[in-house]
Amino acid sequence: MTFQRARTEEQREIRRRAILAMASAMLDEMPVAAVTLNELSRRVGLAKPNVLRYFESREAVLLELLDQFLQEWLAELADELAAGVDVDLPMVERATAVAEIIGRSLSGRVVLCDLFGAQGSVLEHNVSVEVVTRYKRASLARLATVTELIKKYLPELGENATLFSLQAMVMAGALSAYSTPPPSLRAAYEAEPELARFHLELKDSLELALTAALLGVLPRQ
């Protein structure tokens, strides 16, 4: 892919979208840690300095993708909760259903979970105050969205709905690191199956962790 010089705002927006689309495609092939600005520039057909005209760093690209993927997930989660939670069930049964649906939904989005895991330790570094502030403002809006979704089915949570929403995303990121071991660790697990106790299946582990967390913040009956 090659580009002529972008001269209009429309052309610049096309360039930005192309960079984001290529970064997204790379994340389908490799973990967040393996995505480099040099490789992104090569694949998108732009010199590295030209990519930096649109995004100040690799982390800035990935933060924007994280927000994009998060919005897409929330749109689907609304439909999944509507189809899977009976609002007439007792509180604990509703809570269990909500936790299972969120766990299943997140575990099907491995890239999103990988980005969650890298957010605090990697993605929010090497970016300007302007970029990270813009991202955090958007994150507050996404957090409010997921909080309202959960409160729709579990109004008993009250203010704890926000806490649980944040915990859900943090746990998804943390557990994803243990569900996709690198090649050397996979080889170690195969050579010594006892070591595989440290390998966690994301779906099962996330559903269990979310159920425990949600039941823990619910008011006692």
C-alpha positions as CSV (number, residue, x, y, z in Angstrom):
1,M,0.0,0.0,0.0
2,T,1.4,3.4,-1.0
3,F,0.0,6.9,-0.5
4,Q,0.3,10.2,-2.3
5,R,0.8,13.2,0.0
6,A,-2.4,14.0,2.0
7,R,-3.4,17.6,1.1
8,T,-7.0,17.8,2.4
9,E,-8.6,17.0,5.7
10,E,-10.5,14.1,4.1
11,Q,-7.2,12.6,2.8
12,R,-5.6,13.0,6.2
13,E,-8.5,11.2,7.8
14,I,-8.2,8.4,5.2
15,R,-4.5,8.1,6.1
16,R,-5.4,7.9,9.9
17,R,-8.0,5.2,9.3
18,A,-5.5,3.2,7.1
19,I,-2.9,3.3,9.9
20,L,-5.5,2.2,12.5
21,A,-6.8,-0.6,10.2
22,M,-3.3,-1.9,9.6
23,A,-2.5,-1.9,13.3
24,S,-5.7,-3.8,14.0
25,A,-4.7,-6.4,11.4
26,M,-1.3,-6.8,13.0
27,L,-3.0,-7.4,16.4
28,D,-4.8,-10.3,14.8
29,E,-1.4,-11.8,14.0
30,M,0.7,-10.9,17.0
31,P,0.5,-9.8,20.7
32,V,0.5,-6.1,21.6
33,A,4.2,-6.3,22.6
34,A,5.2,-7.4,19.1
35,V,3.6,-4.5,17.3
36,T,6.3,-1.9,16.4
37,L,6.1,1.4,14.7
38,N,8.7,0.4,12.2
39,E,6.7,-2.7,11.1
40,L,3.5,-0.7,11.1
41,S,5.1,2.0,8.9
42,R,6.4,-0.7,6.5
43,R,3.0,-2.4,6.2
44,V,1.0,0.7,5.7
45,G,3.4,2.1,3.1
46,L,4.5,5.2,4.9
47,A,7.8,6.4,6.2
48,K,8.0,6.3,10.0
49,P,8.1,10.2,10.2
50,N,4.9,10.3,8.2
51,V,3.1,7.9,10.5
52,L,4.3,10.2,13.4
53,R,2.4,13.1,11.8
54,Y,-0.8,11.3,12.6
55,F,0.0,9.5,15.8
56,E,2.8,10.6,18.2
57,S,3.8,7.1,19.1
58,R,3.0,3.4,18.8
59,E,1.2,3.6,22.1
60,A,-1.0,6.4,20.8
61,V,-2.1,4.2,17.9
62,L,-2.9,1.3,20.2
63,L,-4.8,3.5,22.7
64,E,-7.1,4.7,20.0
65,L,-7.7,1.1,18.8
66,L,-8.4,0.1,22.4
67,D,-11.2,2.7,22.6
68,Q,-12.5,1.7,19.2
69,F,-12.6,-2.0,20.2
70,L,-14.2,-1.1,23.6
71,Q,-17.0,0.7,21.9
72,E,-17.6,-2.2,19.5
73,W,-17.7,-4.6,22.5
74,L,-20.2,-2.5,24.5
75,A,-22.6,-2.3,21.5
76,E,-22.6,-6.1,21.3
77,L,-22.7,-6.6,25.1
78,A,-26.0,-4.7,25.3
79,D,-27.6,-7.2,22.9
80,E,-26.1,-10.2,24.7
81,L,-27.3,-9.1,28.1
82,A,-30.8,-8.3,26.8
83,A,-31.0,-11.8,25.3
84,G,-29.4,-13.7,28.2
85,V,-30.7,-12.1,31.5
86,D,-34.2,-12.5,32.8
87,V,-34.9,-9.4,34.9
88,D,-37.5,-11.4,36.9
89,L,-35.0,-13.8,38.3
90,P,-33.8,-13.5,41.9
91,M,-30.8,-11.2,42.4
92,V,-28.1,-13.9,42.7
93,E,-29.3,-15.7,39.6
94,R,-29.3,-12.5,37.6
95,A,-25.8,-11.7,38.9
96,T,-24.5,-15.1,37.9
97,A,-26.0,-14.7,34.4
98,V,-24.5,-11.2,34.0
99,A,-21.1,-12.4,35.1
100,E,-21.2,-15.4,32.7
101,I,-22.3,-13.3,29.8
102,I,-19.6,-10.7,30.3
103,G,-16.9,-13.3,30.8
104,R,-18.0,-15.2,27.7
105,S,-18.2,-12.0,25.7
106,L,-14.8,-10.7,26.7
107,S,-13.0,-14.0,26.3
108,G,-14.2,-14.0,22.7
109,R,-12.3,-10.7,22.2
110,V,-8.7,-11.8,22.9
111,V,-7.2,-8.6,21.3
112,L,-9.3,-6.4,23.5
113,C,-8.2,-8.3,26.6
114,D,-4.6,-8.1,25.5
115,L,-4.9,-4.3,25.1
116,F,-6.6,-4.1,28.5
117,G,-3.6,-6.0,30.0
118,A,-1.1,-3.6,28.4
119,Q,-3.0,-0.4,29.1
120,G,-1.6,0.6,32.5
121,S,1.9,-0.8,32.1
122,V,2.6,0.0,28.5
123,L,0.0,2.0,26.5
124,E,-0.3,4.9,28.9
125,H,3.5,5.4,28.7
126,N,5.3,7.2,25.9
127,V,2.3,9.4,25.2
128,S,1.7,13.1,25.8
129,V,-0.5,14.6,28.5
130,E,-2.9,15.6,25.7
131,V,-3.2,12.1,24.3
132,V,-3.6,10.3,27.6
133,T,-6.1,12.9,28.8
134,R,-8.2,12.5,25.7
135,Y,-8.1,8.8,26.1
136,K,-9.1,8.9,29.8
137,R,-12.0,11.2,29.0
138,A,-13.2,8.7,26.5
139,S,-12.7,5.9,28.9
140,L,-14.9,7.6,31.5
141,A,-17.7,7.6,28.9
142,R,-17.2,3.9,28.2
143,L,-17.1,3.1,31.9
144,A,-20.4,5.0,32.3
145,T,-21.9,2.9,29.5
146,V,-21.0,-0.4,30.9
147,T,-22.0,0.7,34.4
148,E,-25.5,1.6,33.2
149,L,-25.8,-1.7,31.3
150,I,-25.0,-3.6,34.4
151,K,-27.3,-1.5,36.6
152,K,-30.1,-2.2,34.2
153,Y,-30.1,-5.9,35.2
154,L,-28.7,-5.5,38.7
155,P,-30.0,-2.2,40.2
156,E,-29.2,-3.6,43.6
157,L,-25.5,-2.9,42.9
158,G,-26.0,0.9,43.2
159,E,-22.6,2.7,43.2
160,N,-20.8,-0.6,43.2
161,A,-21.7,-1.1,39.6
162,T,-18.9,1.2,38.6
163,L,-16.4,-0.6,40.7
164,F,-17.4,-4.0,39.2
165,S,-17.3,-2.6,35.7
166,L,-13.8,-1.4,36.2
167,Q,-12.7,-4.6,37.8
168,A,-14.2,-6.6,34.9
169,M,-11.9,-4.9,32.4
170,V,-8.8,-5.1,34.7
171,M,-9.4,-8.8,35.3
172,A,-9.8,-9.5,31.6
173,G,-6.5,-7.9,31.0
174,A,-4.7,-9.7,33.8
175,L,-6.1,-13.1,33.0
176,S,-5.4,-12.8,29.3
177,A,-1.7,-12.8,30.0
178,Y,-2.0,-16.3,31.5
179,S,-4.1,-17.7,28.8
180,T,-1.8,-17.0,25.9
181,P,1.7,-18.2,26.9
182,P,4.6,-17.5,24.6
183,P,6.1,-20.4,22.5
184,S,8.9,-21.1,25.0
185,L,6.4,-21.4,27.9
186,R,4.1,-23.6,25.8
187,A,7.0,-25.9,25.1
188,A,7.8,-26.1,28.9
189,Y,4.1,-27.0,29.6
190,E,4.3,-29.8,27.0
191,A,7.6,-31.1,28.4
192,E,6.4,-30.9,32.0
193,P,2.6,-31.1,32.2
194,E,2.6,-30.3,35.9
195,L,3.7,-26.8,35.0
196,A,0.5,-26.3,33.0
197,R,-1.3,-25.5,36.2
198,F,-0.2,-22.0,35.6
199,H,-2.0,-21.9,32.3
200,L,-5.5,-20.5,32.6
201,E,-8.3,-20.9,30.0
202,L,-9.5,-17.3,29.6
203,K,-13.2,-18.0,29.3
204,D,-13.6,-20.3,32.4
205,S,-11.2,-18.2,34.5
206,L,-12.8,-15.0,33.6
207,E,-16.3,-16.2,34.3
208,L,-15.3,-17.6,37.7
209,A,-13.5,-14.4,38.6
210,L,-16.3,-12.1,37.5
211,T,-18.9,-14.2,39.3
212,A,-16.9,-14.1,42.5
213,A,-16.4,-10.3,42.2
214,L,-20.0,-9.5,41.4
215,L,-21.4,-11.6,44.2
216,G,-18.9,-10.0,46.5
217,V,-20.1,-6.5,45.9
218,L,-23.9,-7.3,45.9
219,P,-25.8,-6.3,49.1
220,R,-26.3,-9.2,51.5
221,Q,-29.8,-10.7,51.2
